[in-house]
Amino acid sequence: MGLFTQIVTLPLAPVRGVAWVVEQVLETAENEYYDPAPVRARLAELERQLNAGEIDEETFDRAEDELLDKLEEISAHAREGRA
């Protein structure tokens, strides 16, 4: 950018700064949402609870289906990102 452009657009600097921060927050939130590690950990915990008798088979199946759907969503998102 030239000096003139920088001087003219100086009043917009705070807006650009806020936009950058929003982009960073959005990217971080998206990375956390699409992280498969917590979903896998929850699946393992769910299986432990079933084996320990803390939950019944119906509860396990329902929760497992939800978690597997989430893993599928994460996989689809990862494939879209590579395409």
Order of alpha helices (4+ residues) and beta strands (2+ residues): alpha-alpha-alpha-alpha
